[in-house]
Structure formats: structure tokens, C-alpha cells
Amino acid sequence: NTRRVWRYDPVANSWTRKSDYPGAATILMTSFTIGQYAFVGTGITGMTTSTGSKEFYRYDPSTDSWTRKADFPGDGRNAATGFAIGNFGYLGTGSNTTGFYVSDFWRYDPQSDSWKQISFFGGGYRASAMAFSGSQQGYVGFGLGPEQPIRPGGESSVSYIDLWQYQP
């Protein structure tokens, strides 16, 4: 079941099952944390089709509960990346439902439960990038991107080994 959620306890070296993710069974999702909450969404639903989810949920570990939040407004996608800086979440890159890499980036404001598109990712089109953040900046890098030039009828991938910094 791809909706199952588990919490790892490094001291006890054990896993505890938590409340299931409430959306459709989804793979290749992204997430970020703001304060005590985890925000999780996007990905591929259905497992046998290329349906990109736009659903987003907030998980509250203190109550082991999920709350539906505003849908992601960009293209449905999978293998996006996410990070948080202060009170905002950031989500971008990935692969859309037609299999093409994307480079747009969005900021999520949990106070207004709204999304706003920000600048495109400086490292170009890519999916499966890794991300992390400091107190005032985010970092995105590595992952897969299109081979240049893009071949007619689809994309072929190359691996990236770069790292980019974002400062709001």
C-alpha cells in the first residue's frame, strides 16, 4: 500500500505506523516541513497511468492527522523537489505528465494556504533533484535532466552533479 506512513525512532531503531496518507496512492511525491508540520503532495497516482497529482496535505505529528491544503497550481508532476525557508515552503522542478522535465518553482504560504510562482530554477529542467535548506537559503542540485538538444518524440536523461543556492 503506497499510502502507508511510518515514523522512525533512531534511539529504539524501530518503526511505528502512523495514519495513512489520505490522498490517492501516489509515488514520487515531494515534501517540506514548516515548524512542526510536514507538507506532502504531487507525484504520480494510479501506478499504471501518468496522472500527475496536484493534491497537497499537511501532516500534524502531535495529533497523527492529515489536513487537505490548497492544490499545487502548476503542472501535475512527479519527482519534484521541496524545501522550506522560515515560514514558507518551496516546490519545483520534476517531470510533468507527458514525461518532460520542468524548471518552474513555487512558494507556499501556510498562513494564507496559497501558492505563488517565483523564478525558474537556475539549473534548468530536471527531476529527482535533492534539496535542503538553511535558515535563510535553499539549495537544489543533482538529479536528472534532458540531454541537449532535446530529441524529437521525448527526452533522454543525463545526470547532474551541480548545486544551486536560492535566497528569497
N, C-alpha and C positions, 0 to 999 in steps of 0.2 A: 504494500500500500504506500504510494508516494505522498500521502497526506500526513503520515506519522511524523511527530516531532519528539525529539529526545533531548534531555539535558545531561551533560557530562559533569561529574564531580571528580576533579583531579585528585583530591585528597583520598577519597574512598576508591578511586579508579573504577567507578561504576556509572552506569547509565540508568536514567529514570524516564519513563514515558510520560509525556505531557499531553495536553489537549491537541487533537488533530488540527492541522491547518484547515480552515473552513471552506476554502475555495476548491475549485476542481483539481483533480490530480494533476500536478504540474511538475515539470523538470526544468533545469537550467534557469532557476529564478535568481533574483538578486535581493540584497538586504542592506540595511544600515541601522545603526542604533542611535537614538537620541535620548539622553537621560537613561531612565530605567526601561524604556520601551524599545522593542525591535520592530522594524517596519519591513515587510516582506511582500514581494509581488513580482509581476511579469512572468516570463517563462513560456514553455510550450505546454498546452493542455491536450488531453486526449491520447497522447502517446503514439497514435497511428496517423495523425494529421499534423499539419504545420499551422495550428491555430495559436497565434500569439496572444497571451493573456495581458490584459491591462489592469487586472484587479490588484488592489493593494490592501493589506491588512496591518493592523497594529497588534502586537502581542504584549500583554502585560504579565510579567512573570509573578507578580505579587498575588494575582488572582487566577493565574493559569487560564486567561481568557483572550479571545481574539475579537477585534472590532473592525468592521469594514470601513475603509477610508476612501477618499476620492480616487477614482480610477486614474491611472497614468495616462496623460493625454497624448503622448507621442505614439508612433507606430507600435503595435504589439510586437514584442521581441523576446528573444531568449539570449542567454549568455551575456547579459548586460553587466555592468559593474556599479557598485554603490559605495558611498562613504558618507560620513557626517562631519560637519564643522559647526561647533556651537549648537544652536537650536535649529539648524537646517539640515536636511538630507539631500544628497546629490545622486542622480542616477543618469547613466548614459552609456553610449556605445552599444554593442550587441549585434545581433543578426535579426533582420525582420522576417516576416512570414514567407517572403519569396526567396529567402536564402541569401540576401545581400547584406553586407556589413553596413552599419550606420555609425555616425560620429556625433550625433546631437547629444546635448547634455541638458538636464533639467534640475531645478531646485524645488524641493518640497518644504512647505511651511506647515508644521503640525498645528500651529495656533489657528490658522485660517483654513486648514485642511485643503490647501491648494497647491498647484504646480505652476511653475513659470519656466519657460525655456530660457537658458543662458547661452553663453558662447559655445561653439562647437569644440570638440576635443581637438587640441593642437596636434596630437599624434596621428590624426587621420582615422579612417574607417577601421574598426576592429571589433572582435568579440572575444569572450573568455579572458578579458584583461583582469589583472589583480589590482586592488585598491586598498589604501589605508589612509589615515588622516592624523594630523597633529592638532594642536589647539587652534591654529589659525590657517591651516592649509591642508589640501588633499593631494594625494599622489595616485596616479594611474599609470600603469605600464604593462609591458609584456603582452601576451595574448596572441591572437591570430588575426591577420588582415589579408586584404586582397593582393594577389600577385599583380604587378603592374606590367603592361597595361591590363585592364580587366578583359578577360576573354569573353567573346560573344557567347550567349547562352548560359552564363553562370560565372561563378567565381572560383578560383583556385586559391588556396591559402598558403601564406608564408608565416613563420613565427617571428615575433618582435621581441627584442631584448632591451627596450628603451624604458625610460621612466620620466614622466611629466609631472610638474607641480602646478596646482591650481590654487590661487588665492582670491577669495571673494572681494 
